[in-house]
């Protein structure tokens, strides 16, 4: 047996597929012949379905077990990003260049980048999920929901999903760490039972 083989968290893929089809756990349970508590445990990674159970879930969701496994999240991943892994972006209109460094690579639940210098200050962002901005060097101005925030070294601004915002460096070589819940993750609150 290969001890280095990465196990997959299929529950997140099941949840994403179920939600994209706007199905309840009860509906999937009825279609698959599996219990709601078991399906809930699968989605929350507290139970691993057998191959046969996964096929039943896949059938209920109009897909295949292979596709669910392909969409699964890695359970344990170690990824090192070295300090010199950078990309230089240039704004030909302004003649400026800035450095962007992705701090998380691949298909993960978190997305993180480090920006050095300025970027297009006119670009407005509206991310589906929450985002955190942390100034590691220099200073920036962030405009969010019609209000301006001046952030200096060590300051952190947290924005919930859907908040429109833009930012700009106010000093040369400012460094901003931007961390967000990845777009493929459904991190919005579900309405509770009525």
TAZI-V213257 format. One line per field, one symbol per residue. burial: I if it has 16 or more other C-alpha atoms within 10 Angstrom, else O. A space follows every 10 residues. Layout:
burial->???
//
This chain:
burial->OOOOOOOIII IIIIIIIIOO OOOOIOOIIO OIOIOIOIII OIIIOOOIIO OOIIIIIIOI IOOIIOOIIO IIIOOOOOOO OOOOOOOOOO OOOOOOOIII IIIIOOOOII IIIIIIIIIO OOOOOIIIII IOIIIIIIII IIIIOOOOOO IIOOOIOOIO IOOOIIIIII OOIIIIIIII IIOOIIOOOO OOOO
//
